[in-house]
């Protein structure tokens, strides 16, 4: 599990984010869950939750079958989901000295995904995919500076996913990006095995997930990209197609 995933889940506990838990064992069922505590030691790492709308019988069935689950929730108005499985049940889980719950422990997930809310599906950019990305923002020159003194500033981060219409990044905290308005103009440089593709992009969101990381989502400005380079979007389509192929192989 990555540090970013850890931070997002801990923030969900702090925010008391409402969660939706879907059981994958036997007949699929959906349940409302309340995050209680992130557990690191002793014992398995994971997330303790309480199914506050279910009766004791239902929770007992979960505790005995320990099914695989899909969990979705929101942090800072951004929706996430992850797949995992139940590890154990604690009928007397003491949250503090005076509050006790009938709780279930969900195993720490390998990753947490952004829920798709996009025009095109986005595909994961893994370490060995051959694809990397760089965001660049325009820093306006101070009043009184010479003409053309605007600076192109790379944003310290890593591309997480890519589609025909946009991309997602995990970046080091950047005050200018966090303060930027939706729609602010950016550049996104996609590098596919040494071939660079520069795309005009606009900011969709920049959201802090911890003191160490923020998530940035951008949309590609189709009209301007078509004007700036013939075949640019066709090249992007080839890169996305390769990521889709890699994802299908991982699922086999």
Secondary structure, 3 states (H helix, E strand, C coil): CCHHHHHHHHHHHHHCCEEEEEECCCCCEEEEEEEEEEECCCCCCEEEEECCCCCHHHHHHHHHHCCEEEEEEEECCEEEEEEEEEEEEEEEEECCCCCEEEEEEEECCCCCEECCCCCCCCEECCCCCCEEEEEEEEECCCCCCCCCCCEEEEECEEEEEECCCEEEEEECCCHHHHHCCCCCEEEEEEEECCEEEEEEEEEEEEEECCCCCEEEEEEECHHHHHHHCCCHHHHHHHHHHHHHHHHHHHCC
